[in-house]
Amino acid sequence: MKLWILTLGLLLSVTDSFAQIRQPGDYAFTQDSLEQPKTQKGKLEGPFEFHSKIFAGTVRRYWIYIPVNYNKKRPPNLLVFQDGQRATNPDGSLRIPVVLDNLIHKKDIPPTLGIFITPGNLSDKYPDNLGMSNPDHRAQEYDALNDNYARMLIDELLPEISKNYSFTADPAKRIIGGTSSGAICAWTVAWHRPDAFQNVISLIGSYTSIGFKPATAESPIQPGGDLYPGLIRKSPIRPIKIFLQDGSNDLDNEHGNWFLANQQMLASLLWANRHADETGDKGPRYKVNHVWGDGSHNDQHGGTLMPDILRWFWKN
C-alpha cells in the first residue's frame, strides 16, 4: 500500500512536470509590460475619428499617448503603430502604452509621444461594435505597395495631430510599427518616405502576396508584398533601421509562407549591405536586428519583446 502511494506520488509529479513544459508560442511578459505601482503614468487620449481625403469614404480611429512631463516646447520622440485598437488594449498582447510608461519612467528610452491608428472603415462613422476586429478597408491600405498610406499619414493625419500635440520632426527619432499587415504597412511608409520615418518595428510581417492582383484588360498587375525582397536587392539602400520578428509556426497559405517571407526580407537587407560594402558604396546601410521564435500568427512573442525592441532603437 505504501509502495502504491509512493508510485502514485511519482506519477503525479511527472504529470505536473509535463504540464509545465513550455508549448510552442508560449512567451511570458516581463515586468516592463505590466503595470508597476511606482511608475509614473502617461495619458492615453481618444479615440478620435479621422476622415481621409486620400482614402475617400473611409473613417478611422486613433489614440494619442502623452508621456509624463510632456512639454510642447520640447517635442518628444514619436512612435506610430498600426491596428491601434489592439496596440492600446490593456489586456492584449502588445500593451504599448504600459511599456512606454515603464521605459520612460526608468529613463531607458526618451520621452515618446504615441499615435495608435486603426485602418479605415468604409462608413461615415467608425462602427462601435468592431472591438478588436479589423475594419473593412485594412487590406487595401496596409497590403498595397504604393504610397497612399504614407501620404495619408504624413500629409493628412500628422499635420492634423500637430495642431494640438508636439512631436519631433527628425525621422531618426520616429518609429513606425505594426504586426502582420500592419508591419508591411509600416515598412512601406519608411520605404517611400525615409525623410519622415527611419525606424520600423515589424512583427509577424505579411511580406506575402495578399495585395497581389493579376492584370486584366482594364487594369495593370498589382504587386504584393512578396516583391519586397527583390526590390530591396535592386534598389538603392534607404537609411532605415528595422527590427524583424516572426515564428516558425506562422501562416502558410495561398498568399505565401510568412516565416520564409520574413527570412527573405532579412537575407535581402543583409545582402544589400554586403553588396554595398563590396562595391564601395558610400551611401547608407540598413540597420537590422531580428528575433525568430516558434509562435504562430499572433502578437504574443512580439509583445513580450516590445520593451527590448524600443530599447534597441533608442539605446543611444
ChimeraX attribute file (.defattr): number of C-alpha atoms within 10 A of each C-alpha:
attribute: neighborCount
match mode: 1-to-1
recipient: residues
	/A:1	6
	/A:2	7
	/A:3	8
	/A:4	9
	/A:5	10
	/A:6	11
	/A:7	12
	/A:8	12
	/A:9	12
	/A:10	12
	/A:11	12
	/A:12	12
	/A:13	12
	/A:14	12
	/A:15	11
	/A:16	11
	/A:17	10
	/A:18	10
	/A:19	10
	/A:20	9
	/A:21	8
	/A:22	9
	/A:23	10
	/A:24	13
	/A:25	19
	/A:26	12
	/A:27	17
	/A:28	12
	/A:29	16
	/A:30	13
	/A:31	12
	/A:32	19
	/A:33	25
	/A:34	15
	/A:35	16
	/A:36	13
	/A:37	7
	/A:38	8
	/A:39	14
	/A:40	14
	/A:41	20
	/A:42	21
	/A:43	13
	/A:44	17
	/A:45	12
	/A:46	12
	/A:47	16
	/A:48	12
	/A:49	15
	/A:50	18
	/A:51	21
	/A:52	16
	/A:53	11
	/A:54	14
	/A:55	18
	/A:56	10
	/A:57	13
	/A:58	21
	/A:59	23
	/A:60	24
	/A:61	22
	/A:62	22
	/A:63	20
	/A:64	22
	/A:65	22
	/A:66	24
	/A:67	23
	/A:68	17
	/A:69	10
	/A:70	17
	/A:71	14
	/A:72	11
	/A:73	8
	/A:74	11
	/A:75	16
	/A:76	23
	/A:77	22
	/A:78	25
	/A:79	24
	/A:80	22
	/A:81	28
	/A:82	24
	/A:83	27
	/A:84	24
	/A:85	22
	/A:86	24
	/A:87	25
	/A:88	24
	/A:89	16
	/A:90	15
	/A:91	10
	/A:92	15
	/A:93	20
	/A:94	25
	/A:95	20
	/A:96	25
	/A:97	25
	/A:98	22
	/A:99	23
	/A:100	30
	/A:101	27
	/A:102	25
	/A:103	21
	/A:104	20
	/A:105	19
	/A:106	13
	/A:107	10
	/A:108	18
	/A:109	20
	/A:110	20
	/A:111	24
	/A:112	26
	/A:113	26
	/A:114	25
	/A:115	22
	/A:116	27
	/A:117	26
	/A:118	26
	/A:119	24
	/A:120	27
	/A:121	21
	/A:122	17
	/A:123	15
	/A:124	11
	/A:125	14
	/A:126	20
	/A:127	14
	/A:128	6
	/A:129	7
	/A:130	10
	/A:131	11
	/A:132	14
	/A:133	10
	/A:134	16
	/A:135	21
	/A:136	13
	/A:137	18
	/A:138	19
	/A:139	17
	/A:140	16
	/A:141	21
	/A:142	30
	/A:143	26
	/A:144	23
	/A:145	24
	/A:146	17
	/A:147	17
	/A:148	17
	/A:149	24
	/A:150	22
	/A:151	17
	/A:152	17
	/A:153	18
	/A:154	15
	/A:155	12
	/A:156	17
	/A:157	17
	/A:158	16
	/A:159	12
	/A:160	13
	/A:161	14
	/A:162	10
	/A:163	8
	/A:164	8
	/A:165	17
	/A:166	19
	/A:167	23
	/A:168	15
	/A:169	15
	/A:170	13
	/A:171	19
	/A:172	20
	/A:173	20
	/A:174	23
	/A:175	26
	/A:176	27
	/A:177	25
	/A:178	27
	/A:179	28
	/A:180	22
	/A:181	27
	/A:182	29
	/A:183	27
	/A:184	28
	/A:185	34
	/A:186	27
	/A:187	29
	/A:188	24
	/A:189	27
	/A:190	27
	/A:191	23
	/A:192	18
	/A:193	17
	/A:194	17
	/A:195	14
	/A:196	19
	/A:197	29
	/A:198	25
	/A:199	26
	/A:200	30
	/A:201	29
	/A:202	27
	/A:203	31
	/A:204	30
	/A:205	27
	/A:206	30
	/A:207	31
	/A:208	26
	/A:209	19
	/A:210	20
	/A:211	21
	/A:212	18
	/A:213	13
	/A:214	9
	/A:215	11
	/A:216	8
	/A:217	5
	/A:218	5
	/A:219	9
	/A:220	10
	/A:221	10
	/A:222	14
	/A:223	20
	/A:224	19
	/A:225	25
	/A:226	23
	/A:227	16
	/A:228	22
	/A:229	19
	/A:230	12
	/A:231	11
	/A:232	19
	/A:233	18
	/A:234	11
	/A:235	9
	/A:236	14
	/A:237	18
	/A:238	18
	/A:239	19
	/A:240	20
	/A:241	19
	/A:242	24
	/A:243	20
	/A:244	22
	/A:245	23
	/A:246	30
	/A:247	24
	/A:248	17
	/A:249	16
	/A:250	19
	/A:251	18
	/A:252	13
	/A:253	9
	/A:254	9
	/A:255	17
	/A:256	17
	/A:257	19
	/A:258	26
	/A:259	25
	/A:260	18
	/A:261	22
	/A:262	26
	/A:263	18
	/A:264	17
	/A:265	21
	/A:266	19
	/A:267	14
	/A:268	19
	/A:269	21
	/A:270	18
	/A:271	15
	/A:272	20
	/A:273	19
	/A:274	13
	/A:275	13
	/A:276	17
	/A:277	13
	/A:278	9
	/A:279	8
	/A:280	9
	/A:281	13
	/A:282	8
	/A:283	12
	/A:284	13
	/A:285	20
	/A:286	17
	/A:287	16
	/A:288	15
	/A:289	15
	/A:290	15
	/A:291	14
	/A:292	16
	/A:293	18
	/A:294	16
	/A:295	21
	/A:296	20
	/A:297	22
	/A:298	18
	/A:299	23
	/A:300	19
	/A:301	27
	/A:302	27
	/A:303	24
	/A:304	21
	/A:305	21
	/A:306	23
	/A:307	24
	/A:308	15
	/A:309	20
	/A:310	19
	/A:311	14
	/A:312	14
	/A:313	21
	/A:314	17
	/A:315	11
	/A:316	8
